[in-house]
Amino acid sequence: MSHGQTTAMRARDHGIVIGTGTPGRYNAITDVAGVKVGHTTLIEGDGPRVVGRGPVRTGVTMVLPHGGSAFDEPLYAGYHWLNGNGEITGMAFLDEFGLLGSPIGITNTASVGVVRDTIVEIEVASLGKGRQAWSLPVVGETWDGTLNDIDGRHVRPEHVKAAHASASGGPVAEGAVGGGTGMICHGFKGGIGTASRVLPERDGGYTVGVLVQANHGIRDRLTVNGVPVGRELDDVPRPAMPRPSYEGAGSIIGIVATDAPLLPHQCRRLARRAGLGVGRTGGAGENSSGDGFLCFSTGNRDLPTNALDADPPRTFQVSVLADDHINPLFYAVIEATEEAIVNALVAAGTMTGADGVTAHGLDGKRLAALLT
């Protein structure tokens, strides 16, 4: 088990520049002030799959939306499904109230429950004496059963707590880490990727950050900066799938953060644009793919608390960006999502998992050569 932050080669380290926008300091979701990310990575064993024993290639990633208590200090948020063959818990509450009231967990399909329940446990432990918890945690998933003994459900409460405790700002580990450890993307090793854009002052100077868990797409459709590179990479072996039709059946979870002061419906509009970033890299929301995107805004930090013992005001004020000025945020989400996916691909490296199945990493140097 490992957690914390590590560094790997990213798209820009190979001279691959996505779009025309300006990244933030870390080119990561953590460029939005207060946002933190933590991972627990579980890699153990080799050889034939034995349910409950391994090999294990999985983990959990936690996104903390601001520097305070995510449970007591909700944020406006919205979500969008490009294709709904997947799960993000807590969406009924988010849809009804437009509020994010927990950290965000990302893991494999079979571990959603333990991550959700442990987030409740983390909230209970954070409360003072005499206070009662109320929480509908947000946890998203993608399926890592090609490389991982997913039915063995190896993510445990202590792994979720470690990811939460290790969450920090600054550089974010990418590729085969956290929830992305066992993921496959466009026929290559996939996983966690992130990127950001900072708008010029004339457009408000706001920051947009995106983090993805990329486990989607087929090789032939992979496109970077408009170039259909997947067709030129056919010599790289594809991982053996459970059945021939399985390629493209994976999923992607995308988390969008911004400090622009947005209402829930505007957050939903930004979440929808993450799907356009997926499309720019060749993703199509295939039939068996779960492509879900959540956007939250830190632009209004003083919303009435979710706490059960609260005495909320009758009215309160918020700051709101006029919709006539939202287009630059749309462009930022699209570019950051595309770059986050490419970062996940080039950072992941090659991994051999259960039953000796190998997912090859995308060679960033070769990709750069194809683009030039």
MOCOR-V802884 format. One record per residue. N is the residue number from 1. RES is the residue in one small letter. SS is DSSP state (@ for helix, = for strand, . for the rest). PSI is psi in whole degrees, -180 to 180 (999 if undefined). D_FIRST is the distance of its C-alpha to the first C-alpha in whole Angstrom. Layout:
n=N res=RES ss=SS psi=PSI d_first=D_FIRST
n=N res=RES ss=SS psi=PSI d_first=D_FIRST
This chain:
n=1 res=m ss=. psi=137 d_first=0
n=2 res=s ss== psi=154 d_first=4
n=3 res=h ss== psi=173 d_first=7
n=4 res=g ss=. psi=-166 d_first=11
n=5 res=q ss=. psi=136 d_first=13
n=6 res=t ss=. psi=170 d_first=14
n=7 res=t ss=. psi=146 d_first=17
n=8 res=a ss=. psi=164 d_first=18
n=9 res=m ss=. psi=137 d_first=22
n=10 res=r ss=. psi=175 d_first=23
n=11 res=a ss=@ psi=-48 d_first=27
n=12 res=r ss=@ psi=-23 d_first=29
n=13 res=d ss=@ psi=-23 d_first=27
n=14 res=h ss=@ psi=8 d_first=29
n=15 res=g ss=. psi=14 d_first=32
n=16 res=i ss=. psi=111 d_first=32
n=17 res=v ss=. psi=122 d_first=33
n=18 res=i ss=. psi=120 d_first=33
n=19 res=g ss=. psi=-163 d_first=36
n=20 res=t ss=. psi=-5 d_first=38
n=21 res=g ss=. psi=167 d_first=36
n=22 res=t ss== psi=121 d_first=35
n=23 res=p ss=. psi=160 d_first=31
n=24 res=g ss=. psi=-176 d_first=30
n=25 res=r ss=. psi=-44 d_first=29
n=26 res=y ss=. psi=-2 d_first=25
n=27 res=n ss=. psi=52 d_first=26
n=28 res=a ss=. psi=164 d_first=24
n=29 res=i ss=@ psi=-25 d_first=24
n=30 res=t ss=@ psi=-4 d_first=23
n=31 res=d ss=@ psi=-18 d_first=27
n=32 res=v ss=. psi=117 d_first=28
n=33 res=a ss=. psi=131 d_first=29
n=34 res=g ss=. psi=-20 d_first=26
n=35 res=v ss=. psi=135 d_first=24
n=36 res=k ss== psi=151 d_first=20
n=37 res=v ss== psi=137 d_first=17
n=38 res=g ss== psi=148 d_first=13
n=39 res=h ss== psi=148 d_first=10
n=40 res=t ss== psi=126 d_first=7
n=41 res=t ss== psi=128 d_first=6
n=42 res=l ss== psi=109 d_first=5
n=43 res=i ss== psi=117 d_first=7
n=44 res=e ss== psi=135 d_first=8
n=45 res=g ss=. psi=162 d_first=12
n=46 res=d ss=. psi=168 d_first=15
n=47 res=g ss=. psi=-156 d_first=19
n=48 res=p ss=. psi=148 d_first=20
n=49 res=r ss=. psi=127 d_first=19
n=50 res=v ss== psi=110 d_first=19
n=51 res=v ss=. psi=127 d_first=19
n=52 res=g ss=. psi=-15 d_first=16
n=53 res=r ss=. psi=-31 d_first=15
n=54 res=g ss== psi=-162 d_first=14
n=55 res=p ss=. psi=150 d_first=13
n=56 res=v ss== psi=125 d_first=10
n=57 res=r ss== psi=78 d_first=10
n=58 res=t ss== psi=-169 d_first=10
n=59 res=g ss== psi=-164 d_first=9
n=60 res=v ss== psi=142 d_first=11
n=61 res=t ss== psi=138 d_first=13
n=62 res=m ss== psi=134 d_first=15
n=63 res=v ss== psi=119 d_first=19
n=64 res=l ss== psi=122 d_first=21
n=65 res=p ss=. psi=-19 d_first=25
n=66 res=h ss=. psi=178 d_first=26
n=67 res=g ss=. psi=-8 d_first=26
n=68 res=g ss=. psi=-155 d_first=27
n=69 res=s ss=. psi=116 d_first=27
n=70 res=a ss=. psi=-22 d_first=26
n=71 res=f ss=. psi=-39 d_first=27
n=72 res=d ss=. psi=-22 d_first=31
n=73 res=e ss=. psi=87 d_first=31
n=74 res=p ss=. psi=163 d_first=31
n=75 res=l ss== psi=152 d_first=32
n=76 res=y ss== psi=140 d_first=34
n=77 res=a ss== psi=163 d_first=32
n=78 res=g ss== psi=163 d_first=33
n=79 res=y ss== psi=166 d_first=31
n=80 res=h ss== psi=138 d_first=33
n=81 res=w ss== psi=122 d_first=32
n=82 res=l ss== psi=-45 d_first=33
n=83 res=n ss== psi=134 d_first=32
n=84 res=g ss== psi=29 d_first=31
n=85 res=n ss=. psi=60 d_first=29
n=86 res=g ss=. psi=-170 d_first=26
n=87 res=e ss=. psi=134 d_first=25
n=88 res=i ss== psi=116 d_first=25
n=89 res=t ss=. psi=161 d_first=25
n=90 res=g ss=. psi=7 d_first=28
n=91 res=m ss=@ psi=-24 d_first=30
n=92 res=a ss=@ psi=-45 d_first=33
n=93 res=f ss=@ psi=-44 d_first=33
n=94 res=l ss=@ psi=-39 d_first=32
n=95 res=d ss=@ psi=-40 d_first=35
n=96 res=e ss=@ psi=-41 d_first=38
n=97 res=f ss=@ psi=-15 d_first=37
n=98 res=g ss=. psi=29 d_first=36
n=99 res=l ss== psi=139 d_first=33
n=100 res=l ss== psi=122 d_first=29
n=101 res=g ss=. psi=31 d_first=28
n=102 res=s ss=. psi=165 d_first=25
n=103 res=p ss=. psi=166 d_first=21
n=104 res=i ss== psi=124 d_first=21
n=105 res=g ss== psi=145 d_first=17
n=106 res=i ss== psi=130 d_first=17
n=107 res=t ss== psi=-161 d_first=15
n=108 res=n ss== psi=166 d_first=16
n=109 res=t ss=@ psi=-41 d_first=19
n=110 res=a ss=@ psi=-7 d_first=18
n=111 res=s ss=@ psi=9 d_first=16
n=112 res=v ss=@ psi=-43 d_first=19
n=113 res=g ss=@ psi=-47 d_first=20
n=114 res=v ss=@ psi=-35 d_first=17
n=115 res=v ss=@ psi=-44 d_first=16
n=116 res=r ss=@ psi=-48 d_first=20
n=117 res=d ss=@ psi=-36 d_first=20
n=118 res=t ss=@ psi=-33 d_first=18
n=119 res=i ss=@ psi=-40 d_first=19
n=120 res=v ss=@ psi=-44 d_first=23
n=121 res=e ss=@ psi=-40 d_first=21
n=122 res=i ss=@ psi=-40 d_first=20
n=123 res=e ss=@ psi=-46 d_first=24
n=124 res=v ss=@ psi=-43 d_first=25
n=125 res=a ss=@ psi=-24 d_first=23
n=126 res=s ss=@ psi=-15 d_first=25
n=127 res=l ss=. psi=149 d_first=28
n=128 res=g ss=. psi=168 d_first=31
n=129 res=k ss=. psi=135 d_first=33
n=130 res=g ss=. psi=-2 d_first=35
n=131 res=r ss=. psi=143 d_first=33
n=132 res=q ss=. psi=139 d_first=32
n=133 res=a ss=. psi=149 d_first=30
n=134 res=w ss=. psi=121 d_first=30
n=135 res=s ss=. psi=142 d_first=28
n=136 res=l ss=. psi=81 d_first=28
n=137 res=p ss=. psi=152 d_first=24
n=138 res=v ss== psi=118 d_first=24
n=139 res=v ss== psi=124 d_first=21
n=140 res=g ss== psi=162 d_first=21
n=141 res=e ss== psi=155 d_first=20
n=142 res=t ss== psi=161 d_first=20
n=143 res=w ss=. psi=122 d_first=20
n=144 res=d ss=. psi=26 d_first=17
n=145 res=g ss=. psi=-6 d_first=19
n=146 res=t ss=. psi=-42 d_first=20
n=147 res=l ss=. psi=-19 d_first=17
n=148 res=n ss=. psi=148 d_first=14
n=149 res=d ss=. psi=75 d_first=15
n=150 res=i ss=@ psi=-35 d_first=16
n=151 res=d ss=@ psi=-16 d_first=19
n=152 res=g ss=@ psi=-14 d_first=16
n=153 res=r ss=. psi=66 d_first=15
n=154 res=h ss=. psi=-10 d_first=11
n=155 res=v ss=. psi=125 d_first=10
n=156 res=r ss=. psi=165 d_first=11
n=157 res=p ss=@ psi=-38 d_first=13
n=158 res=e ss=@ psi=-28 d_first=11
n=159 res=h ss=@ psi=-39 d_first=8
n=160 res=v ss=@ psi=-45 d_first=12
n=161 res=k ss=@ psi=-38 d_first=13
n=162 res=a ss=@ psi=-41 d_first=10
n=163 res=a ss=@ psi=-41 d_first=11
n=164 res=h ss=@ psi=-45 d_first=14
n=165 res=a ss=@ psi=-30 d_first=14
n=166 res=s ss=@ psi=-5 d_first=13
n=167 res=a ss=. psi=136 d_first=15
n=168 res=s ss== psi=167 d_first=18
n=169 res=g ss=. psi=-170 d_first=21
n=170 res=g ss=. psi=-156 d_first=22
n=171 res=p ss=. psi=146 d_first=20
n=172 res=v ss=. psi=129 d_first=17
n=173 res=a ss=. psi=141 d_first=15
n=174 res=e ss=. psi=170 d_first=16
n=175 res=g ss== psi=-131 d_first=16
n=176 res=a ss=. psi=66 d_first=13
n=177 res=v ss=. psi=157 d_first=10
n=178 res=g ss=@ psi=-138 d_first=10
n=179 res=g ss=@ psi=-21 d_first=13
n=180 res=g ss=@ psi=3 d_first=14
n=181 res=t ss=. psi=-46 d_first=11
n=182 res=g ss=. psi=19 d_first=14
n=183 res=m ss=. psi=155 d_first=17
n=184 res=i ss== psi=136 d_first=20
n=185 res=c ss== psi=123 d_first=23
n=186 res=h ss=. psi=36 d_first=27
n=187 res=g ss=. psi=5 d_first=26
n=188 res=f ss== psi=171 d_first=23
n=189 res=k ss== psi=131 d_first=20
n=190 res=g ss=. psi=-153 d_first=19
n=191 res=g ss== psi=-141 d_first=17
n=192 res=i ss== psi=134 d_first=17
n=193 res=g ss== psi=156 d_first=20
n=194 res=t ss== psi=159 d_first=22
n=195 res=a ss== psi=167 d_first=26
n=196 res=s ss== psi=165 d_first=28
n=197 res=r ss== psi=140 d_first=32
n=198 res=v ss== psi=121 d_first=34
n=199 res=l ss=. psi=149 d_first=38
n=200 res=p ss=. psi=159 d_first=41
n=201 res=e ss=@ psi=-32 d_first=43
n=202 res=r ss=@ psi=-21 d_first=46
n=203 res=d ss=@ psi=13 d_first=43
n=204 res=g ss=. psi=-16 d_first=42
n=205 res=g ss=. psi=17 d_first=39
n=206 res=y ss=. psi=158 d_first=36
n=207 res=t ss== psi=139 d_first=33
n=208 res=v ss== psi=130 d_first=31
n=209 res=g ss== psi=145 d_first=27
n=210 res=v ss== psi=139 d_first=26
n=211 res=l ss== psi=132 d_first=22
n=212 res=v ss== psi=152 d_first=21
n=213 res=q ss== psi=102 d_first=19
n=214 res=a ss== psi=117 d_first=21
n=215 res=n ss== psi=39 d_first=21
n=216 res=h ss=. psi=175 d_first=25
n=217 res=g ss=. psi=159 d_first=28
n=218 res=i ss=. psi=155 d_first=30
n=219 res=r ss=@ psi=-48 d_first=31
n=220 res=d ss=@ psi=-22 d_first=34
n=221 res=r ss=@ psi=-8 d_first=34
n=222 res=l ss=. psi=124 d_first=32
n=223 res=t ss=. psi=135 d_first=34
n=224 res=v ss== psi=127 d_first=33
n=225 res=n ss=. psi=36 d_first=36
n=226 res=g ss=. psi=-2 d_first=38
n=227 res=v ss== psi=125 d_first=38
n=228 res=p ss=. psi=73 d_first=37
n=229 res=v ss=@ psi=-27 d_first=34
n=230 res=g ss=@ psi=-35 d_first=33
n=231 res=r ss=@ psi=-26 d_first=36
n=232 res=e ss=@ psi=-3 d_first=36
n=233 res=l ss=@ psi=24 d_first=33
n=234 res=d ss=. psi=-18 d_first=34
n=235 res=d ss=. psi=-16 d_first=33
n=236 res=v ss=. psi=123 d_first=29
n=237 res=p ss=. psi=141 d_first=28
n=238 res=r ss=. psi=150 d_first=27
n=239 res=p ss=. psi=143 d_first=24
n=240 res=a ss=. psi=124 d_first=26
n=241 res=m ss=. psi=159 d_first=26
n=242 res=p ss=. psi=-30 d_first=27
n=243 res=r ss=. psi=154 d_first=31
n=244 res=p ss=@ psi=-33 d_first=33
n=245 res=s ss=@ psi=2 d_first=33
n=246 res=y ss=@ psi=-24 d_first=29
n=247 res=e ss=. psi=131 d_first=29
n=248 res=g ss=. psi=0 d_first=29
n=249 res=a ss=. psi=0 d_first=28
n=250 res=g ss=. psi=-161 d_first=25
n=251 res=s ss== psi=170 d_first=24
n=252 res=i ss== psi=134 d_first=24
n=253 res=i ss== psi=130 d_first=23
n=254 res=g ss== psi=132 d_first=24
n=255 res=i ss== psi=123 d_first=24
n=256 res=v ss== psi=129 d_first=27
n=257 res=a ss== psi=145 d_first=28
n=258 res=t ss== psi=151 d_first=31
n=259 res=d ss=. psi=2 d_first=33
n=260 res=a ss=. psi=139 d_first=36
n=261 res=p ss=. psi=98 d_first=38
n=262 res=l ss=. psi=147 d_first=38
n=263 res=l ss=. psi=166 d_first=39
n=264 res=p ss=@ psi=-42 d_first=37
n=265 res=h ss=@ psi=-30 d_first=39
n=266 res=q ss=@ psi=-36 d_first=39
n=267 res=c ss=@ psi=-41 d_first=35
n=268 res=r ss=@ psi=-37 d_first=35
n=269 res=r ss=@ psi=-40 d_first=37
n=270 res=l ss=@ psi=-42 d_first=35
n=271 res=a ss=@ psi=-38 d_first=32
n=272 res=r ss=@ psi=-36 d_first=35
n=273 res=r ss=@ psi=-21 d_first=35
n=274 res=a ss=@ psi=-34 d_first=31
n=275 res=g ss=@ psi=-30 d_first=32
n=276 res=l ss=@ psi=-34 d_first=35
n=277 res=g ss=@ psi=-39 d_first=32
n=278 res=v ss=@ psi=-44 d_first=30
n=279 res=g ss=@ psi=-36 d_first=34
n=280 res=r ss=@ psi=-26 d_first=34
n=281 res=t ss=. psi=4 d_first=32
n=282 res=g ss=. psi=-1 d_first=33
n=283 res=g ss=. psi=147 d_first=31
n=284 res=a ss=. psi=8 d_first=34
n=285 res=g ss=. psi=49 d_first=32
n=286 res=e ss=. psi=163 d_first=33
n=287 res=n ss=. psi=-42 d_first=34
n=288 res=s ss=. psi=22 d_first=30
n=289 res=s ss=. psi=137 d_first=28
n=290 res=g ss== psi=105 d_first=27
n=291 res=d ss== psi=95 d_first=28
n=292 res=g ss== psi=140 d_first=27
n=293 res=f ss== psi=134 d_first=28
n=294 res=l ss== psi=135 d_first=28
n=295 res=c ss== psi=134 d_first=30
n=296 res=f ss== psi=152 d_first=30
n=297 res=s ss== psi=129 d_first=32
n=298 res=t ss=. psi=8 d_first=32
n=299 res=g ss=. psi=-15 d_first=36
n=300 res=n ss=. psi=96 d_first=37
n=301 res=r ss=. psi=-5 d_first=35
n=302 res=d ss=. psi=38 d_first=37
n=303 res=l ss=. psi=154 d_first=37
n=304 res=p ss=. psi=140 d_first=38
n=305 res=t ss=. psi=155 d_first=35
n=306 res=n ss=. psi=-11 d_first=34
n=307 res=a ss=. psi=141 d_first=34
n=308 res=l ss=. psi=-32 d_first=36
n=309 res=d ss=. psi=15 d_first=38
n=310 res=a ss=. psi=155 d_first=39
n=311 res=d ss=. psi=83 d_first=43
n=312 res=p ss=. psi=151 d_first=42
n=313 res=p ss=. psi=158 d_first=45
n=314 res=r ss=. psi=-37 d_first=48
n=315 res=t ss=. psi=160 d_first=47
n=316 res=f ss=. psi=164 d_first=45
n=317 res=q ss=. psi=146 d_first=45
n=318 res=v ss=. psi=162 d_first=43
n=319 res=s ss=. psi=138 d_first=43
n=320 res=v ss=. psi=133 d_first=43
n=321 res=l ss=. psi=131 d_first=43
n=322 res=a ss=. psi=137 d_first=46
n=323 res=d ss=@ psi=-27 d_first=45
n=324 res=d ss=@ psi=-13 d_first=48
n=325 res=h ss=@ psi=18 d_first=45
n=326 res=i ss=. psi=-17 d_first=42
n=327 res=n ss=@ psi=-43 d_first=42
n=328 res=p ss=@ psi=-31 d_first=40
n=329 res=l ss=@ psi=-39 d_first=37
n=330 res=f ss=@ psi=-49 d_first=37
n=331 res=y ss=@ psi=-39 d_first=38
n=332 res=a ss=@ psi=-42 d_first=35
n=333 res=v ss=@ psi=-44 d_first=32
n=334 res=i ss=@ psi=-49 d_first=33
n=335 res=e ss=@ psi=-44 d_first=33
n=336 res=a ss=@ psi=-35 d_first=29
n=337 res=t ss=@ psi=-45 d_first=28
n=338 res=e ss=@ psi=-46 d_first=29
n=339 res=e ss=@ psi=-35 d_first=28
n=340 res=a ss=@ psi=-40 d_first=24
n=341 res=i ss=@ psi=-45 d_first=25
n=342 res=v ss=@ psi=-40 d_first=26
n=343 res=n ss=@ psi=-42 d_first=23
n=344 res=a ss=@ psi=-41 d_first=20
n=345 res=l ss=@ psi=-48 d_first=22
n=346 res=v ss=@ psi=-19 d_first=23
n=347 res=a ss=@ psi=-16 d_first=19
n=348 res=a ss=. psi=-34 d_first=17
n=349 res=g ss=. psi=180 d_first=18
n=350 res=t ss=. psi=139 d_first=19
n=351 res=m ss== psi=135 d_first=16
n=352 res=t ss== psi=130 d_first=17
n=353 res=g ss=. psi=-144 d_first=16
n=354 res=a ss=@ psi=142 d_first=17
n=355 res=d ss=@ psi=22 d_first=21
n=356 res=g ss=@ psi=12 d_first=21
n=357 res=v ss=. psi=133 d_first=21
n=358 res=t ss== psi=130 d_first=21
n=359 res=a ss== psi=117 d_first=21
n=360 res=h ss=. psi=142 d_first=22
n=361 res=g ss=. psi=154 d_first=21
n=362 res=l ss=. psi=119 d_first=24
n=363 res=d ss=. psi=111 d_first=26
n=364 res=g ss=@ psi=-36 d_first=27
n=365 res=k ss=@ psi=-42 d_first=30
n=366 res=r ss=@ psi=-40 d_first=31
n=367 res=l ss=@ psi=-44 d_first=31
n=368 res=a ss=@ psi=-39 d_first=33
n=369 res=a ss=@ psi=-39 d_first=35
n=370 res=l ss=@ psi=-34 d_first=36
n=371 res=l ss=@ psi=-18 d_first=37
n=372 res=t ss=. psi=999 d_first=39
